[in-house]
Amino acid sequence: MNRETLDVFFERGILALLLVILVFSPLAMGAVGVWEFLVVQGLGVAVLFLWGLRIIFAKKASFFWPPLSWAVLAFALYAIVRYFTADIEYVARLELIQTLLYAFLFFAIVNNFASKESAQIISFTVIFLAAGISCYAIWQFMTHSNRVWNLVSPYGGRATGTYISPNNFSCYLEMALPLSVAFLMAARIKPFTRILLGYAALAMAFGLVFTFSRGGWVAAAVGLLAVLAPLIFHRKHWLPALALVLILLAGGTFFVSKYLSKTLGYITRVESVTHSDSINMEFRSEMWAAAEQMWEDHFWFGVGPAHYDYRFRQYRPETVQARPDRAHNDYLNLLADWGTTGGIIVAAGIVLFLASLAITWKVVRPGDDDPGRGMSDRFAFFLGASAALLALALHSFVDFNLHIPANAILGVCLLALLTGQSRMATNRFKIEARMPARILILVLLAAGMAYFSCQGCRRAQAYAWQSRAANPDLSVLKRADLLRKAFAFEPSDFEITYQIAEFYRIQSFQGIQGYELQAQTAMQWYSCGMKLDPFDGYNYLGYGMCLDWLERHDEAAPYFSRAEALDPNGYFTVAYLGWHYVQAGDYAAARACLQRSLWLEWDNDIAHSYWDIVQDKLTQNASGQPHLLPGF
């Protein structure tokens, strides 16, 4: 087998692996889960391996290094530096793995797929996969099913496709839909393929509608407009483009007024401003305010990679008791986590990318006198991919789609392919790699493969033990033993230490023989969690509860105070502070804490269960006589 044949083989192998990633990740509920992302991570290692082999066996190696590559490299290096300075190592490491994986994929795509056929194959795979998932989403809506494979989505009445959240699913469709319309209108393809693209676009449109994601609707509408507007101003495309706009407006109006407006999802989310809507908007605005405050307090470098959720409790307003996960605004989340430094790098990357688009536009846009009737596969991809990224950028103002691996990988893929098109406009960014450069790149690829493989194996083994420990039929101490084995593989995972501590505390609170030793063991694990995540007040709560259980109330007080300082407006923390005062016999202080906890969150079993006890004790103390409940 000669080198040219090998080169083609490696290129096709890399393309096949990329297609598997693009197909698997959305089907696997966005690849948000642990094992799902581990599969993507393993496929990424395989991509790097084949790329390395292609470099080794290539007769001449050249690399394409457009200006955007500097921004991608800068952010990857910044992520490495920020990891070593992060307060919570485990969280920062997981974020670093994702960041580096996306960066490696970007460089692999830019340097391995220069042909229009590759871009078309990738585009058609995404389009028809999105159409298939949309059919599944339509079935979900029509049958009133909220099942996603073998799981249940909490978003009843809204189609989620193969995602858990309809908002994340709508983001995937808002990227695929402009891509399909662009190829439908401007690509040089066979009539049968054009018909299939038309049906695919129709299926995606219905799937998007049934998500009832208003952010997704707006982003998709802007994306479609970004595709059709240049075509309307093109002499050979203006009529079909204008006709499609009119059809969309007329058909959409008819469908909404005659059918969609009568559905429960439309009535509750669009037609009327409901109480839940106002709560949802208040919830998001409060999360945005918390992100802004984190950024102000840590202006240059942020609170840490993916630290927003773990630092939120200190910034929590009284009206938000849920765990936010992300800020529901990727730009504010970026500033909160990575600070102004990260924001500057990303902003520079956006500017470089837009400059690249401007250069490429002059080359790919067919002229009015084009003999091919203005049809061009490169032009269609340019329009569709640019519009898809615009839709993603808009939706990211109100959601955290860039933190959903399936959506982020699709965005990175489109970004890299678009950036690679600039090679048609200039050869300035092509670098002939001599032996030292090839060795350097091979070393970097080997380092990436080694790091991803090592981290993937560690996490997979820990996850396997955690999955076994999740069996509720096992005793709490048996589950704790299984988690100890998981902790041996991930000794920085503070969630494992907290679970182990909780199991020992629960067993100790049974009051059977050996409860003192079990309480002390729980305290050791709580103490370990305090070191791994110094911002989690629940470890301090658990430690203090164990001290109270051992009748060491004075020693427990500082731990409850620390927990309150870390989560001053959390109903759970305030309720257990009241619990502490009950154990210490300070019922007046307990009542104040329980009352505030109920005000923060009325659906609060802890505060409700101790409220009557505290009231009874205060009445008894005030009268000097034992207080008997009614009926005695």
MOHUHU-V726038 format. One record per pair of residues at least 12 apart in sequence whose ideal C-beta (glycine too) atoms are under 6 Angstrom apart, sorted by the first residue. I is the first residue (numbers start at 0). J is the second residue. D is the distance in whole Angstrom. If there is no record, write none. Layout:
i = [I:I]
j = [J:J]
d = [D:D]
This chain:
i = [2:2:5:9:9:9:10:12:13:13:13:16:16:16:18:19:20:20:22:24:24:24:24:25:25:25:26:28:28:29:29:29:29:30:30:33:36:37:37:40:40:43:44:44:44:46:47:47:47:50:51:51:54:60:60:61:61:62:62:62:63:63:63:63:63:64:64:65:65:65:66:67:67:67:67:70:70:70:70:71:71:73:74:75:75:78:78:81:82:85:85:86:87:87:88:89:89:90:91:91:94:94:96:101:103:104:105:105:108:108:109:109:109:115:115:118:118:119:122:122:125:126:126:126:126:127:129:129:129:130:130:130:132:132:133:133:133:134:135:136:136:136:136:137:137:139:140:140:147:147:156:156:157:157:157:158:158:165:165:166:166:167:168:169:169:169:169:170:170:170:171:172:172:172:173:173:173:173:173:174:174:174:175:176:176:177:177:177:177:177:177:178:178:179:179:179:180:180:181:181:181:181:182:182:183:183:184:185:185:186:186:187:187:207:211:211:214:214:214:218:218:218:219:221:222:222:222:225:225:226:226:227:227:233:234:235:235:236:282:283:285:285:285:286:286:286:287:287:289:289:290:290:290:292:293:294:294:297:298:299:299:299:300:300:301:301:301:301:304:306:307:307:307:307:308:309:310:311:312:312:313:315:317:317:320:320:325:325:327:327:328:329:329:329:355:355:358:358:359:359:359:362:362:363:363:363:365:384:384:387:388:391:457:460:461:461:461:464:464:464:465:467:468:468:475:475:475:476:478:479:479:482:482:482:491:493:493:493:496:496:496:497:499:500:500:500:500:503:503:503:504:504:504:518:518:518:521:522:522:525:525:525:536:536:536:536:539:539:539:540:540:542:543:543:543:547:547:552:559:559:563:570:570:570:570:573:573:573:574:574:574:576:577:577:577:581:586:586:586:589:590:593:593:593]
j = [56:58:56:49:52:53:111:49:46:49:111:42:45:46:124:42:39:42:128:39:404:405:408:161:171:405:161:162:163:162:167:403:405:404:405:462:404:455:459:451:455:100:448:451:452:107:444:447:448:107:441:444:437:432:437:429:431:110:430:432:109:110:422:428:429:428:430:418:421:428:351:348:351:352:418:344:347:348:351:102:105:344:344:99:102:95:98:304:95:303:304:303:309:532:491:491:492:305:303:304:304:305:454:411:447:411:411:415:412:415:415:418:419:376:377:380:416:376:178:380:175:175:178:179:199:199:172:175:203:199:202:203:160:161:202:203:206:202:160:158:160:206:209:205:206:158:158:209:159:163:263:264:210:211:264:209:210:210:212:212:398:403:210:207:210:212:215:394:400:406:406:203:206:207:215:218:219:222:390:387:391:409:203:203:219:222:223:226:383:386:387:383:387:196:199:200:200:226:226:379:382:383:196:379:196:197:230:378:379:376:379:374:376:219:264:268:394:397:398:390:393:394:390:393:386:389:390:386:389:382:386:240:244:373:367:372:373:373:319:327:316:318:319:323:326:327:328:331:311:314:326:331:335:314:335:334:335:338:339:338:339:340:338:340:335:336:337:338:336:336:326:332:335:336:324:534:534:323:566:569:565:568:568:599:570:600:399:402:398:399:396:395:399:401:418:421:421:424:420:421:424:423:424:377:378:381:378:413:417:413:413:410:488:488:485:488:489:481:484:485:485:481:481:482:502:505:506:506:502:499:502:495:498:499:531:528:531:532:524:527:528:528:524:521:524:525:541:517:520:521:521:541:545:545:548:549:545:542:545:538:541:542:562:565:566:572:558:561:562:562:575:558:555:558:559:579:582:583:576:579:576:596:599:600:603:592:595:596:596:605:606:592:589:592:593:609:613:616:617:613:613:606:609:610]
d = [6:5:5:5:6:4:6:5:6:5:5:6:5:5:5:6:6:5:6:6:6:4:6:6:6:4:5:6:6:5:6:5:4:4:5:5:6:5:6:6:5:5:5:5:6:5:5:5:5:5:6:5:6:4:5:6:5:6:5:5:6:5:6:6:6:5:6:5:6:5:4:6:5:5:5:6:5:3:6:5:5:5:5:6:4:5:4:6:5:4:6:5:6:5:5:4:5:5:6:4:4:4:6:5:5:6:5:5:6:4:5:6:5:5:5:5:5:6:5:6:5:6:6:5:5:6:6:4:5:4:4:6:4:5:4:5:3:6:6:4:4:4:6:5:6:5:4:4:6:6:6:5:6:5:6:4:5:4:5:5:5:5:6:6:4:4:3:5:4:5:6:5:6:5:5:5:4:6:4:4:6:6:6:5:6:4:6:5:5:4:5:4:5:5:5:4:6:5:5:5:4:3:6:5:4:6:6:6:4:5:4:4:6:6:5:5:5:4:6:4:4:4:6:6:4:6:3:4:5:5:5:5:6:6:4:5:4:5:6:5:5:6:5:5:5:6:6:6:6:4:4:4:4:5:4:4:5:6:6:5:5:6:4:6:6:5:5:3:6:6:6:6:5:6:5:6:6:6:4:6:6:5:5:6:5:5:4:6:6:6:6:4:6:5:6:5:6:5:5:5:6:5:5:5:5:5:6:4:5:6:6:5:5:5:4:4:4:5:5:4:5:5:4:5:4:5:5:6:6:5:4:5:6:5:6:5:4:4:5:5:4:5:5:5:4:5:6:5:5:4:4:6:6:4:6:6:5:5:5:5:5:4:4:4:4:6:5:5:4:5:5:5:4:4:5:6:4:4:5:5:6:5:4:4:6:5:5:4:4:4:5:5:5:3:4:6:5:5:5:5:5:5:6:5]
